[in-house]
Amino acid sequence: MTGADLIDVARDAIFTLLIVASPVMAVALFVGLIIALFQALTQIQEMTLTFVPKIIAIFLSLLVFMPFMGATLGSFMERIAARIVGG
């Protein structure tokens, strides 16, 4: 494996990581923004108010996006296996 091949694999791995993690991170960002806006409007500064809805939203988004995440990681593994077999 040459240096260029290693850079291609690393680039593909980072791109796959971003694709897999972005839906869950976007949901967490959106829920956090809504909660922060709610706290600013109502002057409620409860610490558990920030964590519990985010945890629930992230769990639900993981359930929804898990097939997409699995398919993306599976295709990445197929590309890596094809590289290994191809030499």
PDB file with one MODEL, atoms N, CA, C and O in Angstrom:
MODEL        1
ATOM      1  N   MET A   1       0.847  -1.171   0.000  1.00  0.00           N
ATOM      2  CA  MET A   1       0.000   0.000   0.000  1.00  0.00           C
ATOM      3  C   MET A   1       0.892   1.232   0.000  1.00  0.00           C
ATOM      4  O   MET A   1       1.770   1.386   0.849  1.00  0.00           O
ATOM      5  N   THR A   2       0.652   2.087  -0.952  1.00  0.00           N
ATOM      6  CA  THR A   2       1.448   3.307  -1.065  1.00  0.00           C
ATOM      7  C   THR A   2       0.851   4.399  -0.187  1.00  0.00           C
ATOM      8  O   THR A   2      -0.210   4.241   0.416  1.00  0.00           O
ATOM      9  N   GLY A   3       1.566   5.494  -0.140  1.00  0.00           N
ATOM     10  CA  GLY A   3       1.090   6.631   0.649  1.00  0.00           C
ATOM     11  C   GLY A   3      -0.194   7.218   0.101  1.00  0.00           C
ATOM     12  O   GLY A   3      -1.055   7.654   0.865  1.00  0.00           O
ATOM     13  N   ALA A   4      -0.332   7.234  -1.230  1.00  0.00           N
ATOM     14  CA  ALA A   4      -1.554   7.755  -1.841  1.00  0.00           C
ATOM     15  C   ALA A   4      -2.759   6.880  -1.509  1.00  0.00           C
ATOM     16  O   ALA A   4      -3.857   7.387  -1.282  1.00  0.00           O
ATOM     17  N   ASP A   5      -2.546   5.553  -1.481  1.00  0.00           N
ATOM     18  CA  ASP A   5      -3.638   4.650  -1.109  1.00  0.00           C
ATOM     19  C   ASP A   5      -4.068   4.871   0.339  1.00  0.00           C
ATOM     20  O   ASP A   5      -5.256   4.847   0.658  1.00  0.00           O
ATOM     21  N   LEU A   6      -3.100   5.082   1.191  1.00  0.00           N
ATOM     22  CA  LEU A   6      -3.399   5.320   2.598  1.00  0.00           C
ATOM     23  C   LEU A   6      -4.189   6.615   2.775  1.00  0.00           C
ATOM     24  O   LEU A   6      -5.126   6.670   3.572  1.00  0.00           O
ATOM     25  N   ILE A   7      -3.817   7.643   2.042  1.00  0.00           N
ATOM     26  CA  ILE A   7      -4.551   8.913   2.121  1.00  0.00           C
ATOM     27  C   ILE A   7      -5.962   8.754   1.588  1.00  0.00           C
ATOM     28  O   ILE A   7      -6.898   9.333   2.139  1.00  0.00           O
ATOM     29  N   ASP A   8      -6.133   7.970   0.512  1.00  0.00           N
ATOM     30  CA  ASP A   8      -7.473   7.723  -0.021  1.00  0.00           C
ATOM     31  C   ASP A   8      -8.351   6.990   0.978  1.00  0.00           C
ATOM     32  O   ASP A   8      -9.522   7.334   1.139  1.00  0.00           O
ATOM     33  N   VAL A   9      -7.802   5.980   1.654  1.00  0.00           N
ATOM     34  CA  VAL A   9      -8.566   5.237   2.653  1.00  0.00           C
ATOM     35  C   VAL A   9      -8.920   6.145   3.831  1.00  0.00           C
ATOM     36  O   VAL A   9     -10.047   6.107   4.326  1.00  0.00           O
ATOM     37  N   ALA A  10      -7.982   6.946   4.275  1.00  0.00           N
ATOM     38  CA  ALA A  10      -8.239   7.852   5.396  1.00  0.00           C
ATOM     39  C   ALA A  10      -9.293   8.888   5.015  1.00  0.00           C
ATOM     40  O   ALA A  10     -10.174   9.198   5.817  1.00  0.00           O
ATOM     41  N   ARG A  11      -9.209   9.419   3.809  1.00  0.00           N
ATOM     42  CA  ARG A  11     -10.192  10.403   3.346  1.00  0.00           C
ATOM     43  C   ARG A  11     -11.581   9.771   3.280  1.00  0.00           C
ATOM     44  O   ARG A  11     -12.566  10.377   3.704  1.00  0.00           O
ATOM     45  N   ASP A  12     -11.654   8.555   2.747  1.00  0.00           N
ATOM     46  CA  ASP A  12     -12.932   7.852   2.662  1.00  0.00           C
ATOM     47  C   ASP A  12     -13.492   7.566   4.053  1.00  0.00           C
ATOM     48  O   ASP A  12     -14.699   7.670   4.270  1.00  0.00           O
ATOM     49  N   ALA A  13     -12.625   7.208   4.991  1.00  0.00           N
ATOM     50  CA  ALA A  13     -13.069   6.921   6.361  1.00  0.00           C
ATOM     51  C   ALA A  13     -13.605   8.187   7.035  1.00  0.00           C
ATOM     52  O   ALA A  13     -14.635   8.139   7.708  1.00  0.00           O
ATOM     53  N   ILE A  14     -12.925   9.298   6.863  1.00  0.00           N
ATOM     54  CA  ILE A  14     -13.384  10.550   7.476  1.00  0.00           C
ATOM     55  C   ILE A  14     -14.691  11.006   6.849  1.00  0.00           C
ATOM     56  O   ILE A  14     -15.588  11.462   7.558  1.00  0.00           O
ATOM     57  N   PHE A  15     -14.813  10.892   5.533  1.00  0.00           N
ATOM     58  CA  PHE A  15     -16.041  11.273   4.853  1.00  0.00           C
ATOM     59  C   PHE A  15     -17.205  10.384   5.311  1.00  0.00           C
ATOM     60  O   PHE A  15     -18.313  10.876   5.524  1.00  0.00           O
ATOM     61  N   THR A  16     -16.958   9.091   5.461  1.00  0.00           N
ATOM     62  CA  THR A  16     -17.996   8.174   5.940  1.00  0.00           C
ATOM     63  C   THR A  16     -18.393   8.515   7.372  1.00  0.00           C
ATOM     64  O   THR A  16     -19.576   8.482   7.712  1.00  0.00           O
ATOM     65  N   LEU A  17     -17.421   8.841   8.205  1.00  0.00           N
ATOM     66  CA  LEU A  17     -17.706   9.248   9.578  1.00  0.00           C
ATOM     67  C   LEU A  17     -18.610  10.471   9.613  1.00  0.00           C
ATOM     68  O   LEU A  17     -19.560  10.519  10.395  1.00  0.00           O
ATOM     69  N   LEU A  18     -18.324  11.453   8.778  1.00  0.00           N
ATOM     70  CA  LEU A  18     -19.150  12.662   8.743  1.00  0.00           C
ATOM     71  C   LEU A  18     -20.560  12.356   8.267  1.00  0.00           C
ATOM     72  O   LEU A  18     -21.527  12.895   8.804  1.00  0.00           O
ATOM     73  N   ILE A  19     -20.686  11.496   7.263  1.00  0.00           N
ATOM     74  CA  ILE A  19     -22.012  11.148   6.755  1.00  0.00           C
ATOM     75  C   ILE A  19     -22.815  10.385   7.804  1.00  0.00           C
ATOM     76  O   ILE A  19     -24.013  10.621   7.958  1.00  0.00           O
ATOM     77  N   VAL A  20     -22.170   9.477   8.520  1.00  0.00           N
ATOM     78  CA  VAL A  20     -22.872   8.660   9.507  1.00  0.00           C
ATOM     79  C   VAL A  20     -23.262   9.491  10.737  1.00  0.00           C
ATOM     80  O   VAL A  20     -24.357   9.317  11.273  1.00  0.00           O
ATOM     81  N   ALA A  21     -22.398  10.372  11.178  1.00  0.00           N
ATOM     82  CA  ALA A  21     -22.656  11.103  12.416  1.00  0.00           C
ATOM     83  C   ALA A  21     -23.508  12.356  12.231  1.00  0.00           C
ATOM     84  O   ALA A  21     -24.103  12.835  13.197  1.00  0.00           O
ATOM     85  N   SER A  22     -23.581  12.891  11.028  1.00  0.00           N
ATOM     86  CA  SER A  22     -24.252  14.176  10.836  1.00  0.00           C
ATOM     87  C   SER A  22     -25.756  14.173  11.126  1.00  0.00           C
ATOM     88  O   SER A  22     -26.234  15.158  11.687  1.00  0.00           O
ATOM     89  N   PRO A  23     -26.535  13.143  10.789  1.00  0.00           N
ATOM     90  CA  PRO A  23     -27.962  13.232  11.127  1.00  0.00           C
ATOM     91  C   PRO A  23     -28.226  13.314  12.629  1.00  0.00           C
ATOM     92  O   PRO A  23     -29.074  14.093  13.065  1.00  0.00           O
ATOM     93  N   VAL A  24     -27.517  12.525  13.416  1.00  0.00           N
ATOM     94  CA  VAL A  24     -27.722  12.534  14.868  1.00  0.00           C
ATOM     95  C   VAL A  24     -27.239  13.859  15.456  1.00  0.00           C
ATOM     96  O   VAL A  24     -27.881  14.422  16.343  1.00  0.00           O
ATOM     97  N   MET A  25     -26.115  14.349  14.961  1.00  0.00           N
ATOM     98  CA  MET A  25     -25.607  15.636  15.450  1.00  0.00           C
ATOM     99  C   MET A  25     -26.542  16.784  15.079  1.00  0.00           C
ATOM    100  O   MET A  25     -26.708  17.723  15.858  1.00  0.00           O
ATOM    101  N   ALA A  26     -27.147  16.717  13.908  1.00  0.00           N
ATOM    102  CA  ALA A  26     -28.088  17.759  13.495  1.00  0.00           C
ATOM    103  C   ALA A  26     -29.321  17.756  14.391  1.00  0.00           C
ATOM    104  O   ALA A  26     -29.826  18.817  14.757  1.00  0.00           O
ATOM    105  N   VAL A  27     -29.805  16.576  14.742  1.00  0.00           N
ATOM    106  CA  VAL A  27     -30.959  16.487  15.655  1.00  0.00           C
ATOM    107  C   VAL A  27     -30.588  17.052  17.023  1.00  0.00           C
ATOM    108  O   VAL A  27     -31.368  17.799  17.615  1.00  0.00           O
ATOM    109  N   ALA A  28     -29.409  16.705  17.529  1.00  0.00           N
ATOM    110  CA  ALA A  28     -28.971  17.222  18.834  1.00  0.00           C
ATOM    111  C   ALA A  28     -28.818  18.735  18.801  1.00  0.00           C
ATOM    112  O   ALA A  28     -29.176  19.418  19.760  1.00  0.00           O
ATOM    113  N   LEU A  29     -28.288  19.262  17.701  1.00  0.00           N
ATOM    114  CA  LEU A  29     -28.135  20.710  17.567  1.00  0.00           C
ATOM    115  C   LEU A  29     -29.485  21.401  17.541  1.00  0.00           C
ATOM    116  O   LEU A  29     -29.677  22.420  18.205  1.00  0.00           O
ATOM    117  N   PHE A  30     -30.424  20.854  16.778  1.00  0.00           N
ATOM    118  CA  PHE A  30     -31.749  21.460  16.675  1.00  0.00           C
ATOM    119  C   PHE A  30     -32.481  21.428  18.010  1.00  0.00           C
ATOM    120  O   PHE A  30     -33.074  22.429  18.411  1.00  0.00           O
ATOM    121  N   VAL A  31     -32.448  20.296  18.699  1.00  0.00           N
ATOM    122  CA  VAL A  31     -33.116  20.187  19.996  1.00  0.00           C
ATOM    123  C   VAL A  31     -32.453  21.112  21.015  1.00  0.00           C
ATOM    124  O   VAL A  31     -33.145  21.752  21.807  1.00  0.00           O
ATOM    125  N   GLY A  32     -31.137  21.188  21.004  1.00  0.00           N
ATOM    126  CA  GLY A  32     -30.438  22.093  21.914  1.00  0.00           C
ATOM    127  C   GLY A  32     -30.780  23.546  21.659  1.00  0.00           C
ATOM    128  O   GLY A  32     -30.905  24.335  22.596  1.00  0.00           O
ATOM    129  N   LEU A  33     -30.933  23.903  20.393  1.00  0.00           N
ATOM    130  CA  LEU A  33     -31.306  25.276  20.046  1.00  0.00           C
ATOM    131  C   LEU A  33     -32.719  25.595  20.524  1.00  0.00           C
ATOM    132  O   LEU A  33     -32.972  26.672  21.063  1.00  0.00           O
ATOM    133  N   ILE A  34     -33.625  24.661  20.323  1.00  0.00           N
ATOM    134  CA  ILE A  34     -35.004  24.869  20.781  1.00  0.00           C
ATOM    135  C   ILE A  34     -35.058  24.992  22.304  1.00  0.00           C
ATOM    136  O   ILE A  34     -35.764  25.852  22.831  1.00  0.00           O
ATOM    137  N   ILE A  35     -34.324  24.146  23.005  1.00  0.00           N
ATOM    138  CA  ILE A  35     -34.317  24.200  24.471  1.00  0.00           C
ATOM    139  C   ILE A  35     -33.692  25.504  24.963  1.00  0.00           C
ATOM    140  O   ILE A  35     -34.182  26.113  25.914  1.00  0.00           O
ATOM    141  N   ALA A  36     -32.617  25.926  24.318  1.00  0.00           N
ATOM    142  CA  ALA A  36     -31.980  27.191  24.720  1.00  0.00           C
ATOM    143  C   ALA A  36     -32.914  28.377  24.488  1.00  0.00           C
ATOM    144  O   ALA A  36     -32.968  29.303  25.298  1.00  0.00           O
ATOM    145  N   LEU A  37     -33.641  28.342  23.389  1.00  0.00           N
ATOM    146  CA  LEU A  37     -34.606  29.406  23.111  1.00  0.00           C
ATOM    147  C   LEU A  37     -35.727  29.386  24.154  1.00  0.00           C
ATOM    148  O   LEU A  37     -36.145  30.438  24.637  1.00  0.00           O
ATOM    149  N   PHE A  38     -36.205  28.205  24.495  1.00  0.00           N
ATOM    150  CA  PHE A  38     -37.242  28.068  25.523  1.00  0.00           C
ATOM    151  C   PHE A  38     -36.746  28.592  26.874  1.00  0.00           C
ATOM    152  O   PHE A  38     -37.473  29.287  27.584  1.00  0.00           O
ATOM    153  N   GLN A  39     -35.503  28.250  27.220  1.00  0.00           N
ATOM    154  CA  GLN A  39     -34.956  28.722  28.497  1.00  0.00           C
ATOM    155  C   GLN A  39     -34.769  30.229  28.496  1.00  0.00           C
ATOM    156  O   GLN A  39     -34.984  30.877  29.520  1.00  0.00           O
ATOM    157  N   ALA A  40     -34.374  30.794  27.374  1.00  0.00           N
ATOM    158  CA  ALA A  40     -34.183  32.238  27.317  1.00  0.00           C
ATOM    159  C   ALA A  40     -35.517  32.984  27.400  1.00  0.00           C
ATOM    160  O   ALA A  40     -35.601  34.062  27.988  1.00  0.00           O
ATOM    161  N   LEU A  41     -36.540  32.405  26.812  1.00  0.00           N
ATOM    162  CA  LEU A  41     -37.843  33.070  26.829  1.00  0.00           C
ATOM    163  C   LEU A  41     -38.543  32.959  28.167  1.00  0.00           C
ATOM    164  O   LEU A  41     -39.252  33.883  28.565  1.00  0.00           O
ATOM    165  N   THR A  42     -38.365  31.855  28.870  1.00  0.00           N
ATOM    166  CA  THR A  42     -39.095  31.640  30.120  1.00  0.00           C
ATOM    167  C   THR A  42     -38.255  31.906  31.364  1.00  0.00           C
ATOM    168  O   THR A  42     -38.789  31.887  32.473  1.00  0.00           O
ATOM    169  N   GLN A  43     -36.977  32.150  31.213  1.00  0.00           N
ATOM    170  CA  GLN A  43     -36.067  32.387  32.339  1.00  0.00           C
ATOM    171  C   GLN A  43     -35.950  31.169  33.260  1.00  0.00           C
ATOM    172  O   GLN A  43     -35.610  31.317  34.433  1.00  0.00           O
ATOM    173  N   ILE A  44     -36.224  29.984  32.749  1.00  0.00           N
ATOM    174  CA  ILE A  44     -36.059  28.753  33.526  1.00  0.00           C
ATOM    175  C   ILE A  44     -34.638  28.256  33.283  1.00  0.00           C
ATOM    176  O   ILE A  44     -34.255  28.012  32.139  1.00  0.00           O
ATOM    177  N   GLN A  45     -33.861  28.105  34.339  1.00  0.00           N
ATOM    178  CA  GLN A  45     -32.471  27.673  34.210  1.00  0.00           C
ATOM    179  C   GLN A  45     -32.247  26.323  34.887  1.00  0.00           C
ATOM    180  O   GLN A  45     -31.288  26.151  35.640  1.00  0.00           O
ATOM    181  N   GLU A  46     -33.119  25.387  34.621  1.00  0.00           N
ATOM    182  CA  GLU A  46     -33.002  24.050  35.193  1.00  0.00           C
ATOM    183  C   GLU A  46     -31.992  23.248  34.384  1.00  0.00           C
ATOM    184  O   GLU A  46     -32.081  23.196  33.157  1.00  0.00           O
ATOM    185  N   MET A  47     -31.032  22.622  35.061  1.00  0.00           N
ATOM    186  CA  MET A  47     -29.968  21.889  34.364  1.00  0.00           C
ATOM    187  C   MET A  47     -30.490  20.625  33.691  1.00  0.00           C
ATOM    188  O   MET A  47     -30.038  20.274  32.602  1.00  0.00           O
ATOM    189  N   THR A  48     -31.438  19.937  34.327  1.00  0.00           N
ATOM    190  CA  THR A  48     -31.941  18.696  33.729  1.00  0.00           C
ATOM    191  C   THR A  48     -32.788  18.976  32.503  1.00  0.00           C
ATOM    192  O   THR A  48     -32.991  18.082  31.682  1.00  0.00           O
ATOM    193  N   LEU A  49     -33.278  20.174  32.362  1.00  0.00           N
ATOM    194  CA  LEU A  49     -34.089  20.524  31.193  1.00  0.00           C
ATOM    195  C   LEU A  49     -33.263  20.464  29.912  1.00  0.00           C
ATOM    196  O   LEU A  49     -33.817  20.226  28.839  1.00  0.00           O
ATOM    197  N   THR A  50     -31.967  20.672  30.001  1.00  0.00           N
ATOM    198  CA  THR A  50     -31.134  20.623  28.800  1.00  0.00           C
ATOM    199  C   THR A  50     -30.745  19.200  28.419  1.00  0.00           C
ATOM    200  O   THR A  50     -30.584  18.905  27.234  1.00  0.00           O
ATOM    201  N   PHE A  51     -30.593  18.317  29.395  1.00  0.00           N
ATOM    202  CA  PHE A  51     -30.072  16.989  29.103  1.00  0.00           C
ATOM    203  C   PHE A  51     -31.140  15.964  28.727  1.00  0.00           C
ATOM    204  O   PHE A  51     -30.953  15.202  27.779  1.00  0.00           O
ATOM    205  N   VAL A  52     -32.233  15.936  29.439  1.00  0.00           N
ATOM    206  CA  VAL A  52     -33.230  14.882  29.236  1.00  0.00           C
ATOM    207  C   VAL A  52     -33.846  14.936  27.832  1.00  0.00           C
ATOM    208  O   VAL A  52     -33.900  13.898  27.173  1.00  0.00           O
ATOM    209  N   PRO A  53     -34.309  16.081  27.346  1.00  0.00           N
ATOM    210  CA  PRO A  53     -34.861  16.091  25.983  1.00  0.00           C
ATOM    211  C   PRO A  53     -33.822  15.758  24.910  1.00  0.00           C
ATOM    212  O   PRO A  53     -34.143  15.113  23.913  1.00  0.00           O
ATOM    213  N   LYS A  54     -32.590  16.194  25.113  1.00  0.00           N
ATOM    214  CA  LYS A  54     -31.539  15.864  24.148  1.00  0.00           C
ATOM    215  C   LYS A  54     -31.264  14.370  24.107  1.00  0.00           C
ATOM    216  O   LYS A  54     -31.105  13.795  23.031  1.00  0.00           O
ATOM    217  N   ILE A  55     -31.207  13.744  25.267  1.00  0.00           N
ATOM    218  CA  ILE A  55     -30.954  12.300  25.316  1.00  0.00           C
ATOM    219  C   ILE A  55     -32.088  11.546  24.636  1.00  0.00           C
ATOM    220  O   ILE A  55     -31.840  10.605  23.881  1.00  0.00           O
ATOM    221  N   ILE A  56     -33.319  11.943  24.892  1.00  0.00           N
ATOM    222  CA  ILE A  56     -34.465  11.284  24.258  1.00  0.00           C
ATOM    223  C   ILE A  56     -34.447  11.497  22.751  1.00  0.00           C
ATOM    224  O   ILE A  56     -34.687  10.562  21.988  1.00  0.00           O
ATOM    225  N   ALA A  57     -34.161  12.729  22.317  1.00  0.00           N
ATOM    226  CA  ALA A  57     -34.129  13.017  20.883  1.00  0.00           C
ATOM    227  C   ALA A  57     -33.002  12.258  20.186  1.00  0.00           C
ATOM    228  O   ALA A  57     -33.190  11.759  19.076  1.00  0.00           O
ATOM    229  N   ILE A  58     -31.853  12.167  20.814  1.00  0.00           N
ATOM    230  CA  ILE A  58     -30.735  11.431  20.211  1.00  0.00           C
ATOM    231  C   ILE A  58     -31.058   9.947  20.140  1.00  0.00           C
ATOM    232  O   ILE A  58     -30.749   9.299  19.140  1.00  0.00           O
ATOM    233  N   PHE A  59     -31.672   9.400  21.177  1.00  0.00           N
ATOM    234  CA  PHE A  59     -32.049   7.989  21.158  1.00  0.00           C
ATOM    235  C   PHE A  59     -33.050   7.710  20.040  1.00  0.00           C
ATOM    236  O   PHE A  59     -32.906   6.726  19.314  1.00  0.00           O
ATOM    237  N   LEU A  60     -34.055   8.558  19.896  1.00  0.00           N
ATOM    238  CA  LEU A  60     -35.045   8.370  18.843  1.00  0.00           C
ATOM    239  C   LEU A  60     -34.430   8.547  17.455  1.00  0.00           C
ATOM    240  O   LEU A  60     -34.776   7.820  16.524  1.00  0.00           O
ATOM    241  N   SER A  61     -33.525   9.507  17.317  1.00  0.00           N
ATOM    242  CA  SER A  61     -32.881   9.699  16.017  1.00  0.00           C
ATOM    243  C   SER A  61     -31.968   8.517  15.674  1.00  0.00           C
ATOM    244  O   SER A  61     -31.832   8.158  14.504  1.00  0.00           O
ATOM    245  N   LEU A  62     -31.349   7.917  16.681  1.00  0.00           N
ATOM    246  CA  LEU A  62     -30.558   6.711  16.427  1.00  0.00           C
ATOM    247  C   LEU A  62     -31.437   5.569  15.937  1.00  0.00           C
ATOM    248  O   LEU A  62     -31.045   4.819  15.043  1.00  0.00           O
ATOM    249  N   LEU A  63     -32.625   5.437  16.520  1.00  0.00           N
ATOM    250  CA  LEU A  63     -33.550   4.404  16.064  1.00  0.00           C
ATOM    251  C   LEU A  63     -33.992   4.657  14.623  1.00  0.00           C
ATOM    252  O   LEU A  63     -34.112   3.720  13.834  1.00  0.00           O
ATOM    253  N   VAL A  64     -34.233   5.910  14.286  1.00  0.00           N
ATOM    254  CA  VAL A  64     -34.702   6.244  12.940  1.00  0.00           C
ATOM    255  C   VAL A  64     -33.592   6.106  11.905  1.00  0.00           C
ATOM    256  O   VAL A  64     -33.818   5.566  10.822  1.00  0.00           O
ATOM    257  N   PHE A  65     -32.394   6.590  12.231  1.00  0.00           N
ATOM    258  CA  PHE A  65     -31.305   6.627  11.254  1.00  0.00           C
ATOM    259  C   PHE A  65     -30.408   5.389  11.263  1.00  0.00           C
ATOM    260  O   PHE A  65     -29.460   5.320  10.480  1.00  0.00           O
ATOM    261  N   MET A  66     -30.682   4.420  12.123  1.00  0.00           N
ATOM    262  CA  MET A  66     -29.819   3.252  12.206  1.00  0.00           C
ATOM    263  C   MET A  66     -29.726   2.459  10.902  1.00  0.00           C
ATOM    264  O   MET A  66     -28.628   2.019  10.562  1.00  0.00           O
ATOM    265  N   PRO A  67     -30.813   2.251  10.152  1.00  0.00           N
ATOM    266  CA  PRO A  67     -30.653   1.543   8.869  1.00  0.00           C
ATOM    267  C   PRO A  67     -29.740   2.287   7.887  1.00  0.00           C
ATOM    268  O   PRO A  67     -28.927   1.670   7.199  1.00  0.00           O
ATOM    269  N   PHE A  68     -29.878   3.595   7.830  1.00  0.00           N
ATOM    270  CA  PHE A  68     -29.010   4.397   6.962  1.00  0.00           C
ATOM    271  C   PHE A  68     -27.557   4.311   7.417  1.00  0.00           C
ATOM    272  O   PHE A  68     -26.650   4.172   6.596  1.00  0.00           O
ATOM    273  N   MET A  69     -27.341   4.394   8.722  1.00  0.00           N
ATOM    274  CA  MET A  69     -25.980   4.341   9.248  1.00  0.00           C
ATOM    275  C   MET A  69     -25.350   2.974   8.993  1.00  0.00           C
ATOM    276  O   MET A  69     -24.177   2.880   8.630  1.00  0.00           O
ATOM    277  N   GLY A  70     -26.137   1.919   9.184  1.00  0.00           N
ATOM    278  CA  GLY A  70     -25.628   0.578   8.927  1.00  0.00           C
ATOM    279  C   GLY A  70     -25.301   0.350   7.463  1.00  0.00           C
ATOM    280  O   GLY A  70     -24.284  -0.263   7.138  1.00  0.00           O
ATOM    281  N   ALA A  71     -26.159   0.839   6.579  1.00  0.00           N
ATOM    282  CA  ALA A  71     -25.897   0.686   5.144  1.00  0.00           C
ATOM    283  C   ALA A  71     -24.652   1.462   4.721  1.00  0.00           C
ATOM    284  O   ALA A  71     -23.866   0.979   3.906  1.00  0.00           O
ATOM    285  N   THR A  72     -24.474   2.641   5.262  1.00  0.00           N
ATOM    286  CA  THR A  72     -23.297   3.444   4.924  1.00  0.00           C
ATOM    287  C   THR A  72     -22.016   2.784   5.423  1.00  0.00           C
ATOM    288  O   THR A  72     -21.024   2.725   4.697  1.00  0.00           O
ATOM    289  N   LEU A  73     -22.035   2.291   6.652  1.00  0.00           N
ATOM    290  CA  LEU A  73     -20.854   1.612   7.184  1.00  0.00           C
ATOM    291  C   LEU A  73     -20.595   0.294   6.471  1.00  0.00           C
ATOM    292  O   LEU A  73     -19.443  -0.095   6.283  1.00  0.00           O
ATOM    293  N   GLY A  74     -21.662  -0.399   6.073  1.00  0.00           N
ATOM    294  CA  GLY A  74     -21.503  -1.642   5.320  1.00  0.00           C
ATOM    295  C   GLY A  74     -20.875  -1.406   3.955  1.00  0.00           C
ATOM    296  O   GLY A  74     -20.022  -2.180   3.521  1.00  0.00           O
ATOM    297  N   SER A  75     -21.292  -0.337   3.273  1.00  0.00           N
ATOM    298  CA  SER A  75     -20.684  -0.035   1.974  1.00  0.00           C
ATOM    299  C   SER A  75     -19.231   0.394   2.136  1.00  0.00           C
ATOM    300  O   SER A  75     -18.397   0.110   1.276  1.00  0.00           O
ATOM    301  N   PHE A  76     -18.926   1.078   3.235  1.00  0.00           N
ATOM    302  CA  PHE A  76     -17.527   1.440   3.486  1.00  0.00           C
ATOM    303  C   PHE A  76     -16.685   0.182   3.701  1.00  0.00           C
ATOM    304  O   PHE A  76     -15.570   0.081   3.189  1.00  0.00           O
ATOM    305  N   MET A  77     -17.220  -0.768   4.455  1.00  0.00           N
ATOM    306  CA  MET A  77     -16.489  -2.023   4.683  1.00  0.00           C
ATOM    307  C   MET A  77     -16.294  -2.792   3.387  1.00  0.00           C
ATOM    308  O   MET A  77     -15.245  -3.403   3.178  1.00  0.00           O
ATOM    309  N   GLU A  78     -17.301  -2.767   2.510  1.00  0.00           N
ATOM    310  CA  GLU A  78     -17.149  -3.435   1.213  1.00  0.00           C
ATOM    311  C   GLU A  78     -16.047  -2.783   0.376  1.00  0.00           C
ATOM    312  O   GLU A  78     -15.282  -3.474  -0.297  1.00  0.00           O
ATOM    313  N   ARG A  79     -15.971  -1.459   0.423  1.00  0.00           N
ATOM    314  CA  ARG A  79     -14.895  -0.768  -0.312  1.00  0.00           C
ATOM    315  C   ARG A  79     -13.517  -1.118   0.254  1.00  0.00           C
ATOM    316  O   ARG A  79     -12.563  -1.322  -0.497  1.00  0.00           O
ATOM    317  N   ILE A  80     -13.422  -1.184   1.574  1.00  0.00           N
ATOM    318  CA  ILE A  80     -12.149  -1.543   2.206  1.00  0.00           C
ATOM    319  C   ILE A  80     -11.779  -2.989   1.871  1.00  0.00           C
ATOM    320  O   ILE A  80     -10.621  -3.272   1.567  1.00  0.00           O
ATOM    321  N   ALA A  81     -12.756  -3.914   1.924  1.00  0.00           N
ATOM    322  CA  ALA A  81     -12.486  -5.307   1.589  1.00  0.00           C
ATOM    323  C   ALA A  81     -12.076  -5.454   0.135  1.00  0.00           C
ATOM    324  O   ALA A  81     -11.200  -6.259  -0.181  1.00  0.00           O
ATOM    325  N   ALA A  82     -12.692  -4.692  -0.752  1.00  0.00           N
ATOM    326  CA  ALA A  82     -12.316  -4.741  -2.176  1.00  0.00           C
ATOM    327  C   ALA A  82     -10.894  -4.236  -2.362  1.00  0.00           C
ATOM    328  O   ALA A  82     -10.163  -4.758  -3.204  1.00  0.00           O
ATOM    329  N   ARG A  83     -10.490  -3.236  -1.597  1.00  0.00           N
ATOM    330  CA  ARG A  83      -9.109  -2.744  -1.658  1.00  0.00           C
ATOM    331  C   ARG A  83      -8.123  -3.801  -1.175  1.00  0.00           C
ATOM    332  O   ARG A  83      -7.054  -3.982  -1.757  1.00  0.00           O
ATOM    333  N   ILE A  84      -8.499  -4.495  -0.102  1.00  0.00           N
ATOM    334  CA  ILE A  84      -7.614  -5.529   0.439  1.00  0.00           C
ATOM    335  C   ILE A  84      -7.454  -6.669  -0.559  1.00  0.00           C
ATOM    336  O   ILE A  84      -6.342  -7.141  -0.798  1.00  0.00           O
ATOM    337  N   VAL A  85      -8.569  -7.110  -1.139  1.00  0.00           N
ATOM    338  CA  VAL A  85      -8.513  -8.210  -2.095  1.00  0.00           C
ATOM    339  C   VAL A  85      -7.783  -7.791  -3.365  1.00  0.00           C
ATOM    340  O   VAL A  85      -7.009  -8.561  -3.933  1.00  0.00           O
ATOM    341  N   GLY A  86      -8.042  -6.552  -3.807  1.00  0.00           N
ATOM    342  CA  GLY A  86      -7.425  -6.068  -5.035  1.00  0.00           C
ATOM    343  C   GLY A  86      -5.937  -5.811  -4.902  1.00  0.00           C
ATOM    344  O   GLY A  86      -5.208  -5.819  -5.894  1.00  0.00           O
ATOM    345  N   GLY A  87      -5.501  -5.592  -3.717  1.00  0.00           N
ATOM    346  CA  GLY A  87      -4.070  -5.398  -3.492  1.00  0.00           C
ATOM    347  C   GLY A  87      -3.720  -4.006  -3.567  1.00  0.00           C
ATOM    348  O   GLY A  87      -2.552  -3.653  -3.402  1.00  0.00           O
TER     349      GLY A  87
ENDMDL
END
